[in-house]
Amino acid sequence: MKKLYLSDTDKKLTGLCGGIGEYFEVDSSLIRLAWVIITLLTGIVPGILAYIVAAMVVPKQPEVKKS
């Protein structure tokens, strides 16, 4: 089962859009562009609040333990 995590490698701020891109196997630049457009169309504040909430809710990727 796939799980959504914040990306450690593909991130600009928190790794949220990179993680969404990895989950859906889509380029993270498209996710970022869509998020900006949606944020501008909804009056800026709802999009920013949604980003902050999502960044706090989505867990960080667990570290792989080396033996």
Helices and strands as residue ranges (DSSP letters): H 16-24, H 28-41, H 45-57
